[in-house]
Amino acid sequence: MSHGNERDFDSCLPQNAKTKVYITVDTEASIAGCFSNPTKNRPQLERPVFGYVNNQSQGLGFILETLKQYQQVATFFTESLQSRYFGQEPMSRVAQLIKSYHQDLQLHVHPCWTNFEDGRLISSKLNDHSTGRSVSELVDIFSDAIARFNHFGFGDPVAVRTGNFSTGLDTFKAFSQLGIKASSNIATELHRPIEPQLQLTNGIHLIEQIIELPLTTFNSYSPIGVPRRRSMAITACSFNEMKHILLQAHQQRLHHICILTHPFEFFKTKGTTISANRLNQQRLVQLCQFIHCHQDKFETATFSQLAQQKSHQTAINQSSLNGSYPLAIARASQNFLYDTLN
């Protein structure tokens, strides 16, 4: 499949080659309703990133310890523009922690943080999208984000994910001016791009010379059996669904699978009370266990590694990955029971 200067690659694995699994963790603060009521509501960083329960982090800390236990790697797309509100130190501390676990640190960008300057709200007009902006405006926003990321002390990012998966060809054109080599901007179930050539569900693609790995999306069902798309995300899929898709991808010799999660998905908040989200925690543990126990078929990989890939690939097989109705029903029941009993 080819679209002008966009090229697709990934395609069929050589026999017995491993499927690479990219676990991506969007690591970010929360606006926490600041735009609707800035006097009462203040952005939060500590709680949505760490989620401390009895001095133990059930969010970022849990993810890092789980990856370490099962000897897996992940890419932490880490927001930097939020330093316009919090200052550099809090997010630098987060970045230092991620790197201390030898994990991949890359850039996440939510343009809504440009509404702040030096801790002050300078505009209450909310726009958290990359789409609908000019290339020059996007270059300005991403340049600011890259400069703030560089403040973490680990150099420039080589990969970026836009907030809300908001992206278009203009986004990739802006990236190409800034030395970005890879991205994961496309998630067709969560935010479908306007351009048909960007409505991609899996595989890796070269768009404006940027290597794009979309969030893996597969065919599934609603509880009443209506076909629908579903994203490969810890909070959206049961472990059995993830295993089903991983095995199917490997059988089809699909080289790259991208999975999404956030630190705040691993704990629950009721008022001022925080508790561990044991269901999502179990899903991440089972996923890491599965990959660790099937190293003949799978390995985790990072966007730092993807950015180094050379463009000598064959044409992609835009594979269709299919879930199953029984697994969808089982997941819906699992979520309902957990939410009801906890």
C-alpha positions as CSV (number, residue, x, y, z in Angstrom):
1,M,0.0,0.0,0.0
2,S,1.5,3.3,-1.0
3,H,0.3,6.9,-0.6
4,G,2.5,9.5,-2.3
5,N,5.6,9.7,-0.2
6,E,4.2,7.5,2.5
7,R,5.5,3.9,2.4
8,D,4.5,0.9,4.3
9,F,6.8,-1.8,5.7
10,D,6.8,-4.5,8.3
11,S,5.2,-7.4,6.6
12,C,5.9,-11.0,6.8
13,L,8.4,-12.2,9.3
14,P,11.1,-14.6,8.2
15,Q,10.2,-18.1,9.4
16,N,10.8,-18.5,13.2
17,A,11.4,-14.8,13.7
18,K,10.0,-13.1,16.8
19,T,7.0,-10.7,16.9
20,K,8.1,-7.5,18.6
21,V,5.7,-6.2,21.3
22,Y,5.9,-2.5,22.0
23,I,4.4,-1.8,25.4
24,T,3.8,2.0,25.5
25,V,3.1,4.0,28.7
26,D,1.7,7.5,28.3
27,T,3.1,9.2,31.4
28,E,1.4,12.5,32.1
29,A,-0.2,14.8,34.7
30,S,-3.9,15.6,34.8
31,I,-5.5,18.9,34.0
32,A,-8.1,17.9,36.7
33,G,-10.8,20.2,35.5
34,C,-8.7,23.3,35.7
35,F,-10.1,24.9,32.6
36,S,-13.7,24.7,33.8
37,N,-12.9,26.0,37.3
38,P,-9.3,27.2,37.6
39,T,-9.8,28.7,41.1
40,K,-11.1,25.4,42.6
41,N,-9.4,22.8,40.4
42,R,-5.6,22.6,40.1
43,P,-3.6,20.3,37.7
44,Q,-2.3,17.2,39.5
45,L,0.9,15.2,38.8
46,E,1.8,13.1,41.9
47,R,-1.5,11.3,42.1
48,P,-2.1,10.4,38.4
49,V,1.5,9.3,37.8
50,F,2.4,7.5,41.1
51,G,-0.9,6.6,42.8
52,Y,0.7,6.0,46.2
53,V,-1.1,3.6,48.6
54,N,0.7,3.1,51.9
55,N,3.8,4.8,50.5
56,Q,3.9,2.3,47.6
57,S,3.3,3.5,44.0
58,Q,0.5,1.5,42.4
59,G,1.0,3.5,39.1
60,L,4.4,4.2,37.6
61,G,6.2,2.3,40.4
62,F,4.1,-0.8,39.8
63,I,4.7,-0.7,36.1
64,L,8.5,-0.3,36.4
65,E,8.8,-3.1,39.0
66,T,6.7,-5.5,36.9
67,L,8.8,-4.9,33.8
68,K,11.9,-5.4,35.9
69,Q,10.6,-8.6,37.5
70,Y,9.9,-10.2,34.1
71,Q,12.9,-8.6,32.3
72,Q,10.8,-6.7,29.8
73,V,11.2,-3.2,28.2
74,A,8.7,-0.5,27.4
75,T,8.6,3.0,26.0
76,F,7.4,5.7,28.3
77,F,5.9,8.5,26.3
78,T,6.4,11.3,28.8
79,E,4.7,14.7,28.7
80,S,7.1,17.7,28.9
81,L,4.9,20.7,28.1
82,Q,3.3,20.3,31.6
83,S,6.4,21.9,33.0
84,R,4.8,25.2,31.9
85,Y,2.6,24.7,34.9
86,F,4.7,22.5,37.3
87,G,8.2,23.6,36.5
88,Q,11.0,21.3,35.4
89,E,11.8,19.5,38.6
90,P,8.7,17.2,39.1
91,M,8.7,15.7,35.6
92,S,12.5,15.5,35.5
93,R,12.2,13.3,38.6
94,V,9.8,11.1,36.8
95,A,12.1,10.9,33.8
96,Q,15.1,10.0,36.1
97,L,13.1,7.2,37.7
98,I,12.1,5.7,34.3
99,K,15.7,5.8,33.1
100,S,17.0,4.3,36.4
101,Y,15.0,1.2,35.5
102,H,16.7,1.2,32.0
103,Q,13.5,1.8,30.2
104,D,12.9,3.9,27.0
105,L,12.1,7.5,27.5
106,Q,10.3,9.3,24.7
107,L,8.1,12.4,24.2
108,H,4.4,12.8,24.7
109,V,2.8,16.1,23.8
110,H,-0.6,17.5,25.0
111,P,-0.9,21.0,23.4
112,C,-3.4,22.1,26.1
113,W,-0.4,22.8,28.4
114,T,0.5,25.7,26.2
115,N,-2.4,27.5,28.0
116,F,0.0,27.8,31.0
117,E,3.1,29.9,31.4
118,D,5.3,29.9,34.5
119,G,2.6,28.2,36.6
120,R,-0.1,30.6,35.5
121,L,-3.2,29.9,33.4
122,I,-3.0,32.4,30.5
123,S,-5.9,31.1,28.4
124,S,-8.9,29.1,29.3
125,K,-9.7,28.2,25.7
126,L,-9.1,24.4,25.6
127,N,-7.6,22.9,22.5
128,D,-5.7,19.7,23.2
129,H,-5.5,18.6,19.5
130,S,-2.6,18.6,17.1
131,T,-5.0,18.5,14.1
132,G,-6.4,21.7,12.9
133,R,-3.2,23.6,13.5
134,S,-0.8,24.9,10.9
135,V,2.6,23.2,10.4
136,S,4.4,26.3,11.7
137,E,2.3,26.3,14.8
138,L,2.9,22.6,15.4
139,V,6.7,23.1,14.9
140,D,6.6,25.8,17.6
141,I,4.6,23.6,20.0
142,F,6.8,20.5,19.4
143,S,10.0,22.6,19.6
144,D,9.0,23.8,23.0
145,A,8.2,20.3,24.1
146,I,11.5,18.9,22.8
147,A,13.5,21.7,24.6
148,R,11.7,20.9,27.8
149,F,12.3,17.2,27.3
150,N,15.9,17.9,26.8
151,H,15.9,19.5,30.2
152,F,15.4,16.0,31.7
153,G,19.1,15.4,30.9
154,F,18.8,12.5,28.4
155,G,19.1,14.3,25.1
156,D,16.5,14.9,22.5
157,P,13.7,12.3,21.9
158,V,13.7,10.2,18.8
159,A,10.0,9.3,19.0
160,V,6.8,11.3,19.8
161,R,3.2,10.4,20.6
162,T,0.6,13.2,20.3
163,G,-2.0,13.6,23.0
164,N,-5.3,11.9,22.3
165,F,-3.8,10.3,19.2
166,S,-4.7,13.5,17.4
167,T,-2.7,13.5,14.2
168,G,-2.8,14.3,10.5
169,L,-0.3,14.7,7.6
170,D,0.5,18.1,9.0
171,T,1.6,16.6,12.2
172,F,4.1,14.3,10.4
173,K,5.3,17.2,8.3
174,A,6.1,19.1,11.5
175,F,7.9,16.1,12.9
176,S,10.0,15.8,9.8
177,Q,11.3,19.4,10.4
178,L,12.4,18.6,13.9
179,G,14.5,15.5,13.6
180,I,11.9,13.1,14.9
181,K,12.4,9.6,13.5
182,A,9.5,7.6,14.9
183,S,6.0,8.0,16.2
184,S,2.9,6.3,17.5
185,N,0.2,8.8,16.6
186,I,-2.5,6.7,15.1
187,A,-5.3,4.8,16.9
188,T,-8.2,4.4,14.6
189,E,-10.7,3.4,17.3
190,L,-9.8,6.2,19.7
191,H,-9.2,9.1,17.2
192,R,-9.7,8.3,13.6
193,P,-7.5,10.5,11.3
194,I,-9.3,12.5,8.6
195,E,-6.9,11.4,5.9
196,P,-7.8,7.9,4.5
197,Q,-4.2,7.0,4.1
198,L,-3.6,7.4,7.9
199,Q,-6.5,5.2,8.9
200,L,-4.1,2.4,9.8
201,T,-4.6,-0.4,12.3
202,N,-1.3,-2.2,12.5
203,G,2.1,-2.6,11.0
204,I,4.8,0.1,10.6
205,H,4.6,2.8,7.9
206,L,6.8,5.5,6.6
207,I,4.9,8.8,6.6
208,E,6.8,12.0,5.7
209,Q,10.0,10.1,6.4
210,I,8.7,9.3,10.0
211,I,8.4,5.6,11.0
212,E,4.9,5.3,12.4
213,L,3.7,2.4,14.5
214,P,0.0,2.7,15.1
215,L,-1.7,1.4,18.2
216,T,-2.7,-2.1,17.2
217,T,-6.4,-2.2,16.6
218,F,-8.4,-5.4,16.0
219,N,-11.9,-6.5,15.1
220,S,-14.1,-7.3,18.1
221,Y,-17.7,-7.2,19.2
222,S,-19.9,-5.2,21.5
223,P,-21.7,-7.1,24.3
224,I,-24.8,-7.5,22.0
225,G,-22.7,-8.9,19.2
226,V,-22.3,-5.8,17.0
227,P,-18.9,-5.8,15.2
228,R,-16.6,-3.0,16.4
229,R,-12.9,-2.1,16.5
230,R,-11.0,-2.4,19.8
231,S,-7.6,-1.0,20.7
232,M,-4.8,-3.1,22.2
233,A,-4.8,-1.5,25.6
234,I,-4.4,-2.9,29.1
235,T,-7.6,-1.3,30.4
236,A,-9.6,-2.2,27.2
237,C,-8.6,-5.9,26.8
238,S,-8.5,-8.9,29.0
239,F,-5.3,-10.8,29.1
240,N,-6.9,-13.7,27.1
241,E,-7.8,-11.2,24.3
242,M,-4.3,-9.9,24.2
243,K,-2.9,-13.4,24.1
244,H,-5.3,-14.3,21.3
245,I,-4.2,-11.3,19.2
246,L,-0.5,-11.9,19.9
247,L,-0.6,-15.5,18.8
248,Q,-2.7,-14.6,15.8
249,A,-0.2,-11.9,14.8
250,H,2.7,-14.2,15.2
251,Q,0.9,-16.9,13.1
252,Q,0.4,-14.2,10.4
253,R,4.1,-13.2,10.8
254,L,3.1,-9.7,11.7
255,H,6.3,-8.1,13.0
256,H,5.1,-5.3,15.3
257,I,2.4,-5.1,17.9
258,C,1.8,-1.9,19.9
259,I,0.0,-1.9,23.3
260,L,-1.2,1.2,25.3
261,T,-1.4,1.9,29.0
262,H,-1.1,4.7,31.5
263,P,0.0,4.7,35.1
264,F,-3.4,5.8,36.4
265,E,-5.0,2.7,35.0
266,F,-3.3,0.6,37.8
267,F,-5.1,2.2,40.7
268,K,-8.6,3.3,41.5
269,T,-9.7,6.6,43.0
270,K,-12.9,7.1,45.1
271,G,-13.0,10.6,46.5
272,T,-9.7,11.0,48.4
273,T,-9.2,7.2,48.7
274,I,-6.7,5.4,46.3
275,S,-6.5,1.6,46.0
276,A,-4.8,-0.7,43.6
277,N,-6.6,-1.7,40.5
278,R,-5.9,-5.4,40.8
279,L,-7.6,-6.3,37.5
280,N,-5.4,-4.1,35.4
281,Q,-2.3,-5.0,37.4
282,Q,-3.0,-8.6,36.8
283,R,-3.4,-8.1,33.1
284,L,0.1,-6.4,32.9
285,V,1.7,-9.1,35.0
286,Q,0.1,-11.9,32.8
287,L,1.2,-10.1,29.6
288,C,4.8,-9.8,30.9
289,Q,4.7,-13.4,32.1
290,F,3.4,-14.6,28.7
291,I,6.1,-12.8,26.7
292,H,8.8,-14.0,29.2
293,C,7.6,-17.6,28.9
294,H,7.3,-17.5,25.1
295,Q,10.6,-16.0,24.1
296,D,10.8,-18.2,21.1
297,K,7.9,-16.2,19.6
298,F,7.8,-12.8,21.2
299,E,10.1,-10.1,22.6
300,T,9.4,-6.6,23.9
301,A,11.0,-3.7,22.0
302,T,11.3,0.0,22.3
303,F,10.8,3.1,20.0
304,S,14.5,3.9,20.4
305,Q,15.2,0.6,18.7
306,L,12.4,1.2,16.1
307,A,13.9,4.6,15.2
308,Q,17.1,2.9,14.2
309,Q,15.4,0.6,11.7
310,K,16.6,1.0,8.1
311,S,14.0,1.3,5.3
312,H,14.8,-1.9,3.4
313,Q,11.5,-3.5,4.1
314,T,9.1,-5.3,1.8
315,A,5.6,-4.2,1.2
316,I,3.3,-4.6,4.2
317,N,0.6,-7.2,4.5
318,Q,-2.0,-5.0,6.2
319,S,-3.2,-7.9,8.2
320,S,-6.6,-8.1,9.8
321,L,-6.5,-9.2,13.4
322,N,-9.7,-10.6,14.7
323,G,-10.9,-11.1,18.3
324,S,-13.7,-13.4,19.3
325,Y,-17.2,-12.8,20.6
326,P,-16.8,-15.2,23.6
327,L,-13.6,-13.4,24.6
328,A,-15.4,-10.0,24.3
329,I,-18.3,-11.3,26.5
330,A,-15.8,-12.7,29.0
331,R,-14.0,-9.4,29.2
332,A,-17.1,-7.3,29.6
333,S,-18.3,-9.7,32.4
334,Q,-14.9,-9.5,34.1
335,N,-14.9,-5.7,34.0
336,F,-18.5,-5.5,35.3
337,L,-17.8,-7.9,38.2
338,Y,-14.6,-6.2,39.2
339,D,-16.2,-2.7,39.1
340,T,-19.2,-3.9,41.0
341,L,-17.4,-5.8,43.8
342,N,-14.5,-3.4,44.3
